[in-house]
Amino acid sequence: MPPIFFVVAFFSALFLTLSPSSLHAQEKGISAARQGELIHLLKQDCGSCHGLTLEGGLGPPLLPAALSGKPPEWLRDVILDGIPGTAMPPWRPILSEDEVTWLVKSMQQGILDEQ
């Protein structure tokens, strides 16, 4: 991956993270507005490698069938810390653990099917 990809992904996610609706999301759970932002992040930023429909691409699929049997804690850690030596970047500087936990649960339950 060219370094510019990571710069664009970082600043796109940073913009979403710093939006006013997300500043207090962790105090009382993930707000509906923040959930929408996280879904957008998943579709656009994660989708750039995992496929816009999350059916796989450079990265593996992120659909419920592909994630079944994978421990949520492991998935959370991969998202937060990335996978060194691969195109999977760490999202810890941008997303909170609570947000990633919500994303993992949503992906495993097929949240995009509801969109």
Backbone atoms as SQL, in Angstrom:
CREATE TABLE atoms (id INTEGER PRIMARY KEY, chain TEXT, resi INTEGER, resn TEXT, atom TEXT, x REAL, y REAL, z REAL);
INSERT INTO atoms VALUES
  (1, 'A', 1, 'MET', 'N', 0.840, -1.188, 0.000),
  (2, 'A', 1, 'MET', 'CA', 0.000, 0.000, 0.000),
  (3, 'A', 1, 'MET', 'C', 0.876, 1.238, 0.000),
  (4, 'A', 2, 'PRO', 'N', 0.547, 2.201, -0.804),
  (5, 'A', 2, 'PRO', 'CA', 1.293, 3.453, -0.781),
  (6, 'A', 2, 'PRO', 'C', 1.044, 4.192, 0.532),
  (7, 'A', 3, 'PRO', 'N', 2.058, 4.881, 1.045),
  (8, 'A', 3, 'PRO', 'CA', 1.896, 5.605, 2.302),
  (9, 'A', 3, 'PRO', 'C', 0.756, 6.609, 2.270),
  (10, 'A', 4, 'ILE', 'N', 0.451, 7.185, 1.128),
  (11, 'A', 4, 'ILE', 'CA', -0.621, 8.173, 1.057),
  (12, 'A', 4, 'ILE', 'C', -1.952, 7.557, 1.454),
  (13, 'A', 5, 'PHE', 'N', -2.151, 6.256, 1.177),
  (14, 'A', 5, 'PHE', 'CA', -3.386, 5.585, 1.571),
  (15, 'A', 5, 'PHE', 'C', -3.592, 5.673, 3.075),
  (16, 'A', 6, 'PHE', 'N', -2.539, 5.422, 3.828),
  (17, 'A', 6, 'PHE', 'CA', -2.654, 5.456, 5.275),
  (18, 'A', 6, 'PHE', 'C', -2.895, 6.872, 5.777),
  (19, 'A', 7, 'VAL', 'N', -2.290, 7.848, 5.142),
  (20, 'A', 7, 'VAL', 'CA', -2.497, 9.248, 5.527),
  (21, 'A', 7, 'VAL', 'C', -3.951, 9.640, 5.289),
  (22, 'A', 8, 'VAL', 'N', -4.489, 9.293, 4.127),
  (23, 'A', 8, 'VAL', 'CA', -5.876, 9.618, 3.811),
  (24, 'A', 8, 'VAL', 'C', -6.817, 8.895, 4.766),
  (25, 'A', 9, 'ALA', 'N', -6.584, 7.618, 5.000),
  (26, 'A', 9, 'ALA', 'CA', -7.435, 6.854, 5.916),
  (27, 'A', 9, 'ALA', 'C', -7.373, 7.431, 7.322),
  (28, 'A', 10, 'PHE', 'N', -6.173, 7.805, 7.769),
  (29, 'A', 10, 'PHE', 'CA', -6.002, 8.356, 9.100),
  (30, 'A', 10, 'PHE', 'C', -6.794, 9.648, 9.263),
  (31, 'A', 11, 'PHE', 'N', -6.637, 10.582, 8.328),
  (32, 'A', 11, 'PHE', 'CA', -7.310, 11.860, 8.465),
  (33, 'A', 11, 'PHE', 'C', -8.815, 11.747, 8.239),
  (34, 'A', 12, 'SER', 'N', -9.248, 10.816, 7.412),
  (35, 'A', 12, 'SER', 'CA', -10.688, 10.590, 7.250),
  (36, 'A', 12, 'SER', 'C', -11.292, 10.109, 8.558),
  (37, 'A', 13, 'ALA', 'N', -10.640, 9.147, 9.163),
  (38, 'A', 13, 'ALA', 'CA', -11.137, 8.614, 10.425),
  (39, 'A', 13, 'ALA', 'C', -11.002, 9.637, 11.547),
  (40, 'A', 14, 'LEU', 'N', -9.939, 10.418, 11.535),
  (41, 'A', 14, 'LEU', 'CA', -9.758, 11.451, 12.552),
  (42, 'A', 14, 'LEU', 'C', -10.876, 12.476, 12.474),
  (43, 'A', 15, 'PHE', 'N', -11.254, 12.870, 11.265),
  (44, 'A', 15, 'PHE', 'CA', -12.353, 13.813, 11.088),
  (45, 'A', 15, 'PHE', 'C', -13.631, 13.258, 11.699),
  (46, 'A', 16, 'LEU', 'N', -13.922, 11.978, 11.437),
  (47, 'A', 16, 'LEU', 'CA', -15.118, 11.362, 12.000),
  (48, 'A', 16, 'LEU', 'C', -15.045, 11.277, 13.515),
  (49, 'A', 17, 'THR', 'N', -13.859, 10.974, 14.030),
  (50, 'A', 17, 'THR', 'CA', -13.682, 10.810, 15.464),
  (51, 'A', 17, 'THR', 'C', -13.860, 12.116, 16.213),
  (52, 'A', 18, 'LEU', 'N', -13.466, 13.220, 15.625),
  (53, 'A', 18, 'LEU', 'CA', -13.516, 14.500, 16.312),
  (54, 'A', 18, 'LEU', 'C', -14.829, 15.245, 16.117),
  (55, 'A', 19, 'SER', 'N', -15.801, 14.627, 15.496),
  (56, 'A', 19, 'SER', 'CA', -17.070, 15.310, 15.298),
  (57, 'A', 19, 'SER', 'C', -17.750, 15.538, 16.647),
  (58, 'A', 20, 'PRO', 'N', -18.528, 16.616, 16.789),
  (59, 'A', 20, 'PRO', 'CA', -19.139, 16.954, 18.070),
  (60, 'A', 20, 'PRO', 'C', -19.985, 15.847, 18.668),
  (61, 'A', 21, 'SER', 'N', -20.688, 15.071, 17.829),
  (62, 'A', 21, 'SER', 'CA', -21.554, 14.027, 18.370),
  (63, 'A', 21, 'SER', 'C', -20.777, 12.904, 19.038),
  (64, 'A', 22, 'SER', 'N', -19.476, 12.814, 18.772),
  (65, 'A', 22, 'SER', 'CA', -18.702, 11.709, 19.326),
  (66, 'A', 22, 'SER', 'C', -17.914, 12.081, 20.569),
  (67, 'A', 23, 'LEU', 'N', -17.865, 13.352, 20.921),
  (68, 'A', 23, 'LEU', 'CA', -16.978, 13.765, 21.998),
  (69, 'A', 23, 'LEU', 'C', -17.331, 13.136, 23.343),
  (70, 'A', 24, 'HIS', 'N', -18.617, 12.881, 23.575),
  (71, 'A', 24, 'HIS', 'CA', -19.021, 12.298, 24.855),
  (72, 'A', 24, 'HIS', 'C', -19.654, 10.917, 24.680),
  (73, 'A', 25, 'ALA', 'N', -19.393, 10.267, 23.543),
  (74, 'A', 25, 'ALA', 'CA', -20.034, 8.988, 23.236),
  (75, 'A', 25, 'ALA', 'C', -19.697, 7.915, 24.265),
  (76, 'A', 26, 'GLN', 'N', -18.487, 7.926, 24.798),
  (77, 'A', 26, 'GLN', 'CA', -18.079, 6.891, 25.729),
  (78, 'A', 26, 'GLN', 'C', -18.710, 7.054, 27.110),
  (79, 'A', 27, 'GLU', 'N', -19.185, 8.260, 27.458),
  (80, 'A', 27, 'GLU', 'CA', -19.760, 8.483, 28.778),
  (81, 'A', 27, 'GLU', 'C', -21.040, 7.683, 28.982),
  (82, 'A', 28, 'LYS', 'N', -21.859, 7.556, 27.942),
  (83, 'A', 28, 'LYS', 'CA', -23.141, 6.866, 28.072),
  (84, 'A', 28, 'LYS', 'C', -23.333, 5.858, 26.951),
  (85, 'A', 29, 'GLY', 'N', -22.279, 5.219, 26.544),
  (86, 'A', 29, 'GLY', 'CA', -22.372, 4.288, 25.432),
  (87, 'A', 29, 'GLY', 'C', -22.120, 5.005, 24.121),
  (88, 'A', 30, 'ILE', 'N', -22.391, 4.326, 23.041),
  (89, 'A', 30, 'ILE', 'CA', -22.163, 4.884, 21.709),
  (90, 'A', 30, 'ILE', 'C', -23.485, 5.492, 21.231),
  (91, 'A', 31, 'SER', 'N', -23.499, 6.798, 21.011),
  (92, 'A', 31, 'SER', 'CA', -24.719, 7.492, 20.583),
  (93, 'A', 31, 'SER', 'C', -25.142, 7.012, 19.192),
  (94, 'A', 32, 'ALA', 'N', -26.395, 7.238, 18.870),
  (95, 'A', 32, 'ALA', 'CA', -26.907, 6.861, 17.547),
  (96, 'A', 32, 'ALA', 'C', -26.139, 7.599, 16.448),
  (97, 'A', 33, 'ALA', 'N', -25.827, 8.868, 16.685),
  (98, 'A', 33, 'ALA', 'CA', -25.066, 9.632, 15.692),
  (99, 'A', 33, 'ALA', 'C', -23.679, 9.021, 15.490),
  (100, 'A', 34, 'ARG', 'N', -23.040, 8.657, 16.591),
  (101, 'A', 34, 'ARG', 'CA', -21.699, 8.070, 16.485),
  (102, 'A', 34, 'ARG', 'C', -21.770, 6.705, 15.817),
  (103, 'A', 35, 'GLN', 'N', -22.813, 5.939, 16.108),
  (104, 'A', 35, 'GLN', 'CA', -22.977, 4.650, 15.441),
  (105, 'A', 35, 'GLN', 'C', -23.041, 4.832, 13.934),
  (106, 'A', 36, 'GLY', 'N', -23.758, 5.860, 13.487),
  (107, 'A', 36, 'GLY', 'CA', -23.827, 6.154, 12.062),
  (108, 'A', 36, 'GLY', 'C', -22.456, 6.484, 11.491),
  (109, 'A', 37, 'GLU', 'N', -21.674, 7.251, 12.248),
  (110, 'A', 37, 'GLU', 'CA', -20.321, 7.603, 11.812),
  (111, 'A', 37, 'GLU', 'C', -19.442, 6.359, 11.728),
  (112, 'A', 38, 'LEU', 'N', -19.587, 5.465, 12.691),
  (113, 'A', 38, 'LEU', 'CA', -18.788, 4.243, 12.699),
  (114, 'A', 38, 'LEU', 'C', -19.161, 3.330, 11.530),
  (115, 'A', 39, 'ILE', 'N', -20.440, 3.272, 11.202),
  (116, 'A', 39, 'ILE', 'CA', -20.868, 2.474, 10.051),
  (117, 'A', 39, 'ILE', 'C', -20.294, 3.068, 8.771),
  (118, 'A', 40, 'HIS', 'N', -20.316, 4.393, 8.671),
  (119, 'A', 40, 'HIS', 'CA', -19.729, 5.056, 7.512),
  (120, 'A', 40, 'HIS', 'C', -18.228, 4.733, 7.419),
  (121, 'A', 41, 'LEU', 'N', -17.538, 4.802, 8.541),
  (122, 'A', 41, 'LEU', 'CA', -16.114, 4.471, 8.588),
  (123, 'A', 41, 'LEU', 'C', -15.892, 3.034, 8.124),
  (124, 'A', 42, 'LEU', 'N', -16.719, 2.129, 8.619),
  (125, 'A', 42, 'LEU', 'CA', -16.600, 0.719, 8.248),
  (126, 'A', 42, 'LEU', 'C', -16.789, 0.537, 6.749),
  (127, 'A', 43, 'LYS', 'N', -17.831, 1.136, 6.198),
  (128, 'A', 43, 'LYS', 'CA', -18.114, 0.977, 4.773),
  (129, 'A', 43, 'LYS', 'C', -17.035, 1.617, 3.900),
  (130, 'A', 44, 'GLN', 'N', -16.605, 2.812, 4.253),
  (131, 'A', 44, 'GLN', 'CA', -15.697, 3.560, 3.392),
  (132, 'A', 44, 'GLN', 'C', -14.227, 3.235, 3.648),
  (133, 'A', 45, 'ASP', 'N', -13.779, 3.410, 4.883),
  (134, 'A', 45, 'ASP', 'CA', -12.357, 3.222, 5.173),
  (135, 'A', 45, 'ASP', 'C', -11.977, 1.745, 5.213),
  (136, 'A', 46, 'CYS', 'N', -12.729, 0.957, 5.974),
  (137, 'A', 46, 'CYS', 'CA', -12.424, -0.476, 6.021),
  (138, 'A', 46, 'CYS', 'C', -12.723, -1.103, 4.660),
  (139, 'A', 47, 'GLY', 'N', -13.817, -0.622, 4.031),
  (140, 'A', 47, 'GLY', 'CA', -14.219, -1.138, 2.731),
  (141, 'A', 47, 'GLY', 'C', -13.192, -0.917, 1.638),
  (142, 'A', 48, 'SER', 'N', -12.306, 0.063, 1.822),
  (143, 'A', 48, 'SER', 'CA', -11.295, 0.297, 0.796),
  (144, 'A', 48, 'SER', 'C', -10.352, -0.895, 0.656),
  (145, 'A', 49, 'CYS', 'N', -10.186, -1.675, 1.695),
  (146, 'A', 49, 'CYS', 'CA', -9.359, -2.893, 1.613),
  (147, 'A', 49, 'CYS', 'C', -10.196, -4.173, 1.684),
  (148, 'A', 50, 'HIS', 'N', -11.271, -4.137, 2.466),
  (149, 'A', 50, 'HIS', 'CA', -12.077, -5.338, 2.680),
  (150, 'A', 50, 'HIS', 'C', -13.237, -5.433, 1.698),
  (151, 'A', 51, 'GLY', 'N', -13.282, -4.528, 0.724),
  (152, 'A', 51, 'GLY', 'CA', -14.361, -4.504, -0.264),
  (153, 'A', 51, 'GLY', 'C', -15.492, -3.610, 0.216),
  (154, 'A', 52, 'LEU', 'N', -16.034, -2.830, -0.682),
  (155, 'A', 52, 'LEU', 'CA', -17.087, -1.881, -0.297),
  (156, 'A', 52, 'LEU', 'C', -18.335, -2.571, 0.233),
  (157, 'A', 53, 'THR', 'N', -18.510, -3.837, -0.106),
  (158, 'A', 53, 'THR', 'CA', -19.610, -4.618, 0.460),
  (159, 'A', 53, 'THR', 'C', -19.105, -5.525, 1.583),
  (160, 'A', 54, 'LEU', 'N', -17.841, -5.343, 1.952),
  (161, 'A', 54, 'LEU', 'CA', -17.156, -6.098, 3.005),
  (162, 'A', 54, 'LEU', 'C', -17.064, -7.589, 2.702),
  (163, 'A', 55, 'GLU', 'N', -17.153, -7.935, 1.408),
  (164, 'A', 55, 'GLU', 'CA', -17.057, -9.338, 1.001),
  (165, 'A', 55, 'GLU', 'C', -15.625, -9.768, 0.736),
  (166, 'A', 56, 'GLY', 'N', -14.675, -8.899, 1.040),
  (167, 'A', 56, 'GLY', 'CA', -13.271, -9.239, 0.863),
  (168, 'A', 56, 'GLY', 'C', -12.661, -8.505, -0.311),
  (169, 'A', 57, 'GLY', 'N', -11.374, -8.371, -0.260),
  (170, 'A', 57, 'GLY', 'CA', -10.593, -7.692, -1.283),
  (171, 'A', 57, 'GLY', 'C', -9.140, -7.937, -0.929),
  (172, 'A', 58, 'LEU', 'N', -8.399, -6.860, -0.708),
  (173, 'A', 58, 'LEU', 'CA', -7.037, -6.995, -0.201),
  (174, 'A', 58, 'LEU', 'C', -7.082, -7.670, 1.172),
  (175, 'A', 59, 'GLY', 'N', -8.067, -7.272, 1.989),
  (176, 'A', 59, 'GLY', 'CA', -8.287, -7.875, 3.309),
  (177, 'A', 59, 'GLY', 'C', -9.404, -8.901, 3.236),
  (178, 'A', 60, 'PRO', 'N', -9.530, -9.736, 4.264),
  (179, 'A', 60, 'PRO', 'CA', -10.564, -10.778, 4.265),
  (180, 'A', 60, 'PRO', 'C', -11.973, -10.190, 4.424),
  (181, 'A', 61, 'PRO', 'N', -12.997, -10.986, 4.146),
  (182, 'A', 61, 'PRO', 'CA', -14.372, -10.525, 4.324),
  (183, 'A', 61, 'PRO', 'C', -14.653, -10.159, 5.784),
  (184, 'A', 62, 'LEU', 'N', -15.568, -9.207, 5.960),
  (185, 'A', 62, 'LEU', 'CA', -15.969, -8.795, 7.314),
  (186, 'A', 62, 'LEU', 'C', -17.456, -9.042, 7.544),
  (187, 'A', 63, 'LEU', 'N', -17.981, -10.063, 6.895),
  (188, 'A', 63, 'LEU', 'CA', -19.387, -10.414, 7.028),
  (189, 'A', 63, 'LEU', 'C', -19.549, -11.457, 8.133),
  (190, 'A', 64, 'PRO', 'N', -20.764, -11.582, 8.696),
  (191, 'A', 64, 'PRO', 'CA', -20.972, -12.501, 9.820),
  (192, 'A', 64, 'PRO', 'C', -20.457, -13.916, 9.592),
  (193, 'A', 65, 'ALA', 'N', -20.695, -14.485, 8.417),
  (194, 'A', 65, 'ALA', 'CA', -20.253, -15.866, 8.159),
  (195, 'A', 65, 'ALA', 'C', -18.737, -15.985, 8.250),
  (196, 'A', 66, 'ALA', 'N', -18.029, -14.969, 7.757),
  (197, 'A', 66, 'ALA', 'CA', -16.567, -15.004, 7.781),
  (198, 'A', 66, 'ALA', 'C', -16.015, -14.753, 9.177),
  (199, 'A', 67, 'LEU', 'N', -16.782, -14.050, 10.002),
  (200, 'A', 67, 'LEU', 'CA', -16.319, -13.713, 11.354),
  (201, 'A', 67, 'LEU', 'C', -16.767, -14.721, 12.399),
  (202, 'A', 68, 'SER', 'N', -17.689, -15.603, 12.037),
  (203, 'A', 68, 'SER', 'CA', -18.186, -16.557, 13.023),
  (204, 'A', 68, 'SER', 'C', -17.046, -17.476, 13.472),
  (205, 'A', 69, 'GLY', 'N', -17.020, -17.732, 14.741),
  (206, 'A', 69, 'GLY', 'CA', -15.969, -18.575, 15.305),
  (207, 'A', 69, 'GLY', 'C', -14.712, -17.823, 15.693),
  (208, 'A', 70, 'LYS', 'N', -14.611, -16.577, 15.288),
  (209, 'A', 70, 'LYS', 'CA', -13.447, -15.768, 15.674),
  (210, 'A', 70, 'LYS', 'C', -13.791, -15.038, 16.970),
  (211, 'A', 71, 'PRO', 'N', -12.939, -15.142, 17.980),
  (212, 'A', 71, 'PRO', 'CA', -13.239, -14.481, 19.257),
  (213, 'A', 71, 'PRO', 'C', -13.341, -12.960, 19.091),
  (214, 'A', 72, 'PRO', 'N', -14.391, -12.346, 19.630),
  (215, 'A', 72, 'PRO', 'CA', -14.545, -10.892, 19.531),
  (216, 'A', 72, 'PRO', 'C', -13.332, -10.130, 20.063),
  (217, 'A', 73, 'GLU', 'N', -12.701, -10.660, 21.101),
  (218, 'A', 73, 'GLU', 'CA', -11.531, -9.994, 21.678),
  (219, 'A', 73, 'GLU', 'C', -10.378, -9.962, 20.679),
  (220, 'A', 74, 'TRP', 'N', -10.203, -11.043, 19.939),
  (221, 'A', 74, 'TRP', 'CA', -9.145, -11.099, 18.934),
  (222, 'A', 74, 'TRP', 'C', -9.431, -10.104, 17.808),
  (223, 'A', 75, 'LEU', 'N', -10.681, -10.068, 17.346),
  (224, 'A', 75, 'LEU', 'CA', -11.059, -9.122, 16.300),
  (225, 'A', 75, 'LEU', 'C', -10.836, -7.690, 16.772),
  (226, 'A', 76, 'ARG', 'N', -11.224, -7.401, 18.011),
  (227, 'A', 76, 'ARG', 'CA', -11.026, -6.061, 18.575),
  (228, 'A', 76, 'ARG', 'C', -9.544, -5.705, 18.594),
  (229, 'A', 77, 'ASP', 'N', -8.712, -6.639, 19.028),
  (230, 'A', 77, 'ASP', 'CA', -7.273, -6.383, 19.106),
  (231, 'A', 77, 'ASP', 'C', -6.664, -6.148, 17.723),
  (232, 'A', 78, 'VAL', 'N', -7.115, -6.897, 16.722),
  (233, 'A', 78, 'VAL', 'CA', -6.616, -6.705, 15.355),
  (234, 'A', 78, 'VAL', 'C', -6.967, -5.314, 14.863),
  (235, 'A', 79, 'ILE', 'N', -8.200, -4.881, 15.106),
  (236, 'A', 79, 'ILE', 'CA', -8.607, -3.545, 14.666),
  (237, 'A', 79, 'ILE', 'C', -7.822, -2.476, 15.419),
  (238, 'A', 80, 'LEU', 'N', -7.706, -2.622, 16.715),
  (239, 'A', 80, 'LEU', 'CA', -7.018, -1.600, 17.508),
  (240, 'A', 80, 'LEU', 'C', -5.522, -1.530, 17.218),
  (241, 'A', 81, 'ASP', 'N', -4.873, -2.685, 17.078),
  (242, 'A', 81, 'ASP', 'CA', -3.414, -2.710, 16.982),
  (243, 'A', 81, 'ASP', 'C', -2.880, -3.040, 15.588),
  (244, 'A', 82, 'GLY', 'N', -3.763, -3.370, 14.649),
  (245, 'A', 82, 'GLY', 'CA', -3.323, -3.713, 13.310),
  (246, 'A', 82, 'GLY', 'C', -2.571, -5.029, 13.286),
  (247, 'A', 83, 'ILE', 'N', -2.021, -5.337, 12.133),
  (248, 'A', 83, 'ILE', 'CA', -1.196, -6.539, 11.972),
  (249, 'A', 83, 'ILE', 'C', 0.124, -6.082, 11.364),
  (250, 'A', 84, 'PRO', 'N', 1.181, -6.056, 12.161),
  (251, 'A', 84, 'PRO', 'CA', 2.483, -5.598, 11.643),
  (252, 'A', 84, 'PRO', 'C', 2.907, -6.385, 10.405),
  (253, 'A', 85, 'GLY', 'N', 3.501, -5.687, 9.464),
  (254, 'A', 85, 'GLY', 'CA', 3.991, -6.314, 8.250),
  (255, 'A', 85, 'GLY', 'C', 2.922, -6.544, 7.195),
  (256, 'A', 86, 'THR', 'N', 1.697, -6.080, 7.471),
  (257, 'A', 86, 'THR', 'CA', 0.613, -6.210, 6.496),
  (258, 'A', 86, 'THR', 'C', 0.011, -4.830, 6.249),
  (259, 'A', 87, 'ALA', 'N', -0.995, -4.777, 5.392),
  (260, 'A', 87, 'ALA', 'CA', -1.681, -3.513, 5.099),
  (261, 'A', 87, 'ALA', 'C', -2.674, -3.124, 6.185),
  (262, 'A', 88, 'MET', 'N', -2.885, -3.990, 7.201),
  (263, 'A', 88, 'MET', 'CA', -3.853, -3.694, 8.258),
  (264, 'A', 88, 'MET', 'C', -3.238, -2.730, 9.264),
  (265, 'A', 89, 'PRO', 'N', -3.696, -1.455, 9.242),
  (266, 'A', 89, 'PRO', 'CA', -3.130, -0.461, 10.152),
  (267, 'A', 89, 'PRO', 'C', -3.783, -0.526, 11.525),
  (268, 'A', 90, 'PRO', 'N', -3.131, 0.016, 12.535),
  (269, 'A', 90, 'PRO', 'CA', -3.763, 0.117, 13.853),
  (270, 'A', 90, 'PRO', 'C', -4.747, 1.285, 13.872),
  (271, 'A', 91, 'TRP', 'N', -5.914, 1.063, 14.428),
  (272, 'A', 91, 'TRP', 'CA', -6.920, 2.122, 14.543),
  (273, 'A', 91, 'TRP', 'C', -7.002, 2.675, 15.963),
  (274, 'A', 92, 'ARG', 'N', -6.146, 2.186, 16.875),
  (275, 'A', 92, 'ARG', 'CA', -6.172, 2.636, 18.271),
  (276, 'A', 92, 'ARG', 'C', -6.034, 4.157, 18.412),
  (277, 'A', 93, 'PRO', 'N', -5.211, 4.815, 17.584),
  (278, 'A', 93, 'PRO', 'CA', -5.102, 6.269, 17.734),
  (279, 'A', 93, 'PRO', 'C', -6.390, 7.011, 17.365),
  (280, 'A', 94, 'ILE', 'N', -7.309, 6.319, 16.691),
  (281, 'A', 94, 'ILE', 'CA', -8.488, 6.978, 16.143),
  (282, 'A', 94, 'ILE', 'C', -9.781, 6.530, 16.809),
  (283, 'A', 95, 'LEU', 'N', -9.867, 5.257, 17.170),
  (284, 'A', 95, 'LEU', 'CA', -11.088, 4.685, 17.732),
  (285, 'A', 95, 'LEU', 'C', -10.850, 4.222, 19.163),
  (286, 'A', 96, 'SER', 'N', -11.869, 4.354, 19.987),
  (287, 'A', 96, 'SER', 'CA', -11.773, 3.881, 21.370),
  (288, 'A', 96, 'SER', 'C', -12.047, 2.374, 21.412),
  (289, 'A', 97, 'GLU', 'N', -11.691, 1.754, 22.517),
  (290, 'A', 97, 'GLU', 'CA', -11.966, 0.322, 22.679),
  (291, 'A', 97, 'GLU', 'C', -13.458, 0.062, 22.651),
  (292, 'A', 98, 'ASP', 'N', -14.254, 0.947, 23.267),
  (293, 'A', 98, 'ASP', 'CA', -15.709, 0.781, 23.261),
  (294, 'A', 98, 'ASP', 'C', -16.275, 0.851, 21.846),
  (295, 'A', 99, 'GLU', 'N', -15.752, 1.775, 21.048),
  (296, 'A', 99, 'GLU', 'CA', -16.223, 1.899, 19.668),
  (297, 'A', 99, 'GLU', 'C', -15.878, 0.663, 18.853),
  (298, 'A', 100, 'VAL', 'N', -14.683, 0.144, 19.045),
  (299, 'A', 100, 'VAL', 'CA', -14.271, -1.059, 18.304),
  (300, 'A', 100, 'VAL', 'C', -15.067, -2.265, 18.774),
  (301, 'A', 101, 'THR', 'N', -15.326, -2.363, 20.058),
  (302, 'A', 101, 'THR', 'CA', -16.159, -3.452, 20.579),
  (303, 'A', 101, 'THR', 'C', -17.536, -3.397, 19.938),
  (304, 'A', 102, 'TRP', 'N', -18.102, -2.188, 19.827),
  (305, 'A', 102, 'TRP', 'CA', -19.410, -2.016, 19.183),
  (306, 'A', 102, 'TRP', 'C', -19.337, -2.418, 17.705),
  (307, 'A', 103, 'LEU', 'N', -18.266, -1.997, 17.015),
  (308, 'A', 103, 'LEU', 'CA', -18.105, -2.354, 15.597),
  (309, 'A', 103, 'LEU', 'C', -18.014, -3.866, 15.408),
  (310, 'A', 104, 'VAL', 'N', -17.225, -4.530, 16.243),
  (311, 'A', 104, 'VAL', 'CA', -17.062, -5.986, 16.131),
  (312, 'A', 104, 'VAL', 'C', -18.416, -6.676, 16.321),
  (313, 'A', 105, 'LYS', 'N', -19.126, -6.281, 17.352),
  (314, 'A', 105, 'LYS', 'CA', -20.445, -6.877, 17.614),
  (315, 'A', 105, 'LYS', 'C', -21.380, -6.623, 16.438),
  (316, 'A', 106, 'SER', 'N', -21.341, -5.418, 15.908),
  (317, 'A', 106, 'SER', 'CA', -22.201, -5.062, 14.780),
  (318, 'A', 106, 'SER', 'C', -21.855, -5.869, 13.535),
  (319, 'A', 107, 'MET', 'N', -20.569, -6.038, 13.275),
  (320, 'A', 107, 'MET', 'CA', -20.157, -6.827, 12.103),
  (321, 'A', 107, 'MET', 'C', -20.579, -8.281, 12.266),
  (322, 'A', 108, 'GLN', 'N', -20.401, -8.821, 13.466),
  (323, 'A', 108, 'GLN', 'CA', -20.760, -10.220, 13.691),
  (324, 'A', 108, 'GLN', 'C', -22.269, -10.437, 13.580),
  (325, 'A', 109, 'GLN', 'N', -23.053, -9.392, 13.872),
  (326, 'A', 109, 'GLN', 'CA', -24.506, -9.504, 13.795),
  (327, 'A', 109, 'GLN', 'C', -25.047, -9.111, 12.426),
  (328, 'A', 110, 'GLY', 'N', -24.194, -8.628, 11.534),
  (329, 'A', 110, 'GLY', 'CA', -24.629, -8.275, 10.185),
  (330, 'A', 110, 'GLY', 'C', -25.306, -6.924, 10.105),
  (331, 'A', 111, 'ILE', 'N', -24.727, -5.934, 10.752),
  (332, 'A', 111, 'ILE', 'CA', -25.341, -4.604, 10.784),
  (333, 'A', 111, 'ILE', 'C', -25.562, -4.020, 9.395),
  (334, 'A', 112, 'LEU', 'N', -24.731, -4.337, 8.429),
  (335, 'A', 112, 'LEU', 'CA', -24.896, -3.772, 7.096),
  (336, 'A', 112, 'LEU', 'C', -26.128, -4.316, 6.391),
  (337, 'A', 113, 'ASP', 'N', -26.613, -5.479, 6.833),
  (338, 'A', 113, 'ASP', 'CA', -27.834, -6.041, 6.265),
  (339, 'A', 113, 'ASP', 'C', -29.037, -5.160, 6.592),
  (340, 'A', 114, 'GLU', 'N', -28.924, -4.406, 7.716),
  (341, 'A', 114, 'GLU', 'CA', -30.014, -3.551, 8.170),
  (342, 'A', 114, 'GLU', 'C', -29.965, -2.181, 7.516),
  (343, 'A', 115, 'GLN', 'N', -28.867, -1.838, 6.860),
  (344, 'A', 115, 'GLN', 'CA', -28.688, -0.484, 6.313),
  (345, 'A', 115, 'GLN', 'C', -29.377, -0.332, 4.980);
